[in-house]
Amino acid sequence: MILLVQVIGALYGLLAVLFGAFGAHALKKSFSEEQLKSFETGIKYQMYHGILLIVLGFNLGFTTSLETYIGYSFILGVFLFSFSIYALCISAARGKKLKWLGPVTPLGGLLLLGGWGLLFYSFIANIV
């Protein structure tokens, strides 16, 4: 699990830089200001959580179910949150918005919140 978390974290970081460059150059011409801001939000969350996954991979042993849930919450949360934003923005710019993806973004956000909540709980449980 440690290797999976680190590999996914590095992949998310790599893709965040790639998508950021792609958005700044290729998509800037076809996106509205609102779509560009949404796309950038997806990139920021992806990068922040990619870095977090790498840090967690070096600091957690992933020997407990709690640590495993933390890892999967962040991995799946980023995928659902950021990638649904990318798809919504790109499809809307092409005039064929994939409306069914609308509920996926907040689901990803809930998983990210859950991951942070579980991480907080893991720290508090070690103190108490």
N, C-alpha and C positions, 0 to 999 in steps of 0.2 A: 504493500500500500504506500510505503514511503516513496518508492521510486515512481509510482503512478502519480502521486500528488506533485512531485517535483517535475516530472515530464509534462504533465498537463499545465502546470504553472508556467514553465518555460515556453510551451506552445502558445498559451494565452498571451504571454508577453510578446512573443514574436509576431503573432497575428495582430495584436493591438498596434504595433509599430507599422506593420504592413497596411492595415486598414486605415490607420491615421494618415499615412502618406497618400494612399489611394483616395481617401476622402478629401484631403487638402488639394489635390491636383486634378484628378479625373472627375470626381463627383461634384466638385464645387460649382461647376458650370450648369449642372442639371438639377441640383438640389435647391430648394427654397431655403431661406435663412432658418426657418423652424426645423426643417429636415436635417440641415447641417448641424444644428445644435443637438438634436436628438441623436444623430450618428456619433457625435463627439462624446455625448454622455455614455453611450454604449462602450466606446473605446476607453474612456476613463475608468469605468467600473471594471472592465475586463483587465486593464493593466494593473489597477490597484489589487485586484483579487489574484491575478497571476503572481504578483510579487508576494502576496500573503501566502499563497499555496507553497511557494518555494521556501519561505521562512518556516512555515509549519512543517514542511518536510524535513527540515534540519532540526526542529525543536520538539516534535512529537514522535513518539515511537509507534503510534497507530496500533497499539497492542490491546486497546480497549474498544468496546463498541462505541462509546462516546466519541473517541477520537476519530473513528472511522466515519461516524455520522457527520462530524464536523467537516472532514475532507470531502465527502460526497455532497454535502449541502452546498459547499462553495463551488465544486466542479459543476454540478448540475445547475445551480443557481446562475452562475455566469453564462453558461451555455444558453439557458432559456431566456435570461434577461437581455444580454447584449446581442446575441444572434437574432433574436426576434425583432429587436430594434433595427438592426441592419436590414433585415428582410422587409420590414414595414416601410422603412425609408426608401429603399431601392424600388420596391414595387409601387409605392405611391408616386415616385418620380417618373416611373414609366406609365403611369395612368391606370394601373391595375392593382390597387392596394389590396393586400392579402388581409382582409378584415378579421379572419378567423385567428390570426396571430395576436390580435389585441389583448386577449386574456392571458396569453402566454407570458408577456412581459411582467405583469404583476406577480404571477406565480414564481417566476425566477427571482423577483425581488423578495418574495416571502422566504424562499429558500436561502437567499443571502442573509436576510435577517435572522433566520433560524440558525444558520452557521455561526453568526456573530453571537447570538444568544447562547448557543451551546458552548462556544469558546469562553464566553464570560462565565458561564456556569462551571466549566472545568477549572478555571482559575479560583473562583470562590470556593468550590468544593475542596480544593487543596489548602485553603486558608482555615476553613471552619473545622 
